[in-house]
């Protein structure tokens, strides 16, 4: 039989590993500084504030959907004919819920 194989001792070079680590940290710091200067311009390099030549009429009139929400709420609270021939009406949502709870046949639900 052959002699058992022996493992060679680990030859970790701490100096090389530490130099690679320091180099990576230096590169990362340089990239962060470069990105920071590209994204955040200095106050001296910024043009003075002035009014935009773009029209902002619609933006200034925007209400964030409040008018649409209010219009929808008004539609849920009023009575109106949808189709007179088919006898379809719009009634306030609370009244419609109460009517369906009292008589499920109004929406074609099984009895």
C-alpha positions as CSV (number, residue, x, y, z in Angstrom):
1,X,0.0,0.0,0.0
2,X,1.0,3.6,-0.5
3,X,1.8,6.0,2.3
4,X,-1.0,8.3,3.5
5,X,-1.2,11.7,1.8
6,X,-0.3,14.6,3.9
7,X,-1.9,18.0,3.5
8,X,0.4,20.8,2.7
9,X,0.4,23.7,5.2
10,X,-1.8,26.7,4.3
11,X,0.2,29.5,2.8
12,X,-2.1,32.5,3.3
13,X,-0.3,35.7,2.6
14,X,-1.8,38.2,4.9
15,X,0.0,41.1,3.4
16,X,-1.5,40.4,-0.1
17,X,-5.0,40.0,1.4
18,X,-4.7,43.2,3.4
19,X,-3.4,45.2,0.4
20,X,-6.3,43.9,-1.8
21,X,-8.8,44.9,0.9
22,X,-7.3,48.4,1.3
23,X,-7.3,48.8,-2.5
24,X,-11.0,47.8,-2.7
25,X,-11.9,50.3,0.1
26,X,-10.0,53.1,-1.7
27,X,-11.7,52.3,-5.0
28,X,-15.2,52.3,-3.4
29,X,-14.5,55.6,-1.6
30,X,-13.4,57.2,-4.8
31,X,-16.5,56.0,-6.7
32,X,-18.8,57.3,-3.9
33,X,-17.1,60.7,-4.0
34,X,-17.4,60.7,-7.8
35,X,-21.1,59.8,-7.7
36,X,-21.7,62.4,-5.0
37,X,-20.2,65.2,-7.0
38,X,-22.2,64.2,-10.1
39,X,-25.5,64.1,-8.2
40,X,-25.2,67.0,-5.8
41,X,-24.0,70.1,-7.7
42,X,-22.4,72.9,-5.6
43,X,-24.4,76.0,-4.8
44,X,-21.9,78.1,-6.9
45,X,-22.4,76.0,-10.0
46,X,-26.3,76.2,-10.0
47,X,-28.0,78.7,-12.2
48,X,-30.1,81.3,-10.4
49,X,-33.7,80.5,-9.7
50,X,-36.1,81.9,-12.3
51,X,-39.6,81.3,-13.4
52,X,-40.0,78.5,-15.9
53,X,-41.1,79.2,-19.4
54,X,-43.3,76.1,-19.4
55,X,-47.0,76.5,-18.8
56,X,-48.1,75.3,-15.4
57,X,-51.8,76.0,-15.8
58,X,-53.1,72.5,-15.4
59,X,-50.6,71.6,-12.7
60,X,-51.6,74.7,-10.7
61,X,-55.3,73.8,-11.1
62,X,-54.9,70.2,-10.1
63,X,-56.6,69.2,-6.9
64,X,-55.1,65.7,-6.4
65,X,-58.4,63.9,-7.4
66,X,-60.5,65.7,-4.7
67,X,-63.0,67.0,-7.3
68,X,-63.3,63.5,-8.9
69,X,-63.8,61.9,-5.5
70,X,-66.5,64.5,-4.6
71,X,-68.2,64.0,-8.0
72,X,-68.3,60.2,-7.4
73,X,-69.7,60.7,-3.9
74,X,-72.4,63.0,-5.3
75,X,-73.4,60.3,-7.9
76,X,-73.8,57.7,-5.1
77,X,-76.2,60.0,-3.2
78,X,-78.6,61.1,-6.0
79,X,-81.7,59.6,-7.7
80,X,-81.8,59.5,-11.5
81,X,-83.1,57.4,-14.4
82,X,-80.6,55.2,-16.2
83,X,-83.0,53.6,-18.6
84,X,-86.7,54.5,-18.4
85,X,-87.8,51.9,-20.9
86,X,-86.1,49.1,-18.9
87,X,-87.1,50.8,-15.6
88,X,-83.5,51.0,-14.3
89,X,-82.8,53.8,-11.8
90,X,-79.9,55.0,-9.7
91,X,-80.7,55.4,-6.0
92,X,-78.4,56.3,-3.1
93,X,-76.1,53.5,-2.2
94,X,-77.3,53.2,1.4
95,X,-80.9,52.9,0.3
96,X,-79.9,50.3,-2.3
97,X,-78.1,48.2,0.2
98,X,-81.1,48.3,2.6
99,X,-83.5,47.4,-0.2
100,X,-81.4,44.4,-1.3
101,X,-81.0,43.1,2.3
102,X,-84.7,43.3,2.7
103,X,-85.5,41.7,-0.7
104,X,-82.6,39.8,-2.4
105,X,-84.7,39.2,-5.4
106,X,-84.1,42.8,-6.5
107,X,-80.7,41.8,-7.8
108,X,-81.7,38.4,-9.1
109,X,-80.2,36.6,-6.1
110,X,-81.7,33.2,-5.2
111,X,-84.3,33.2,-2.5
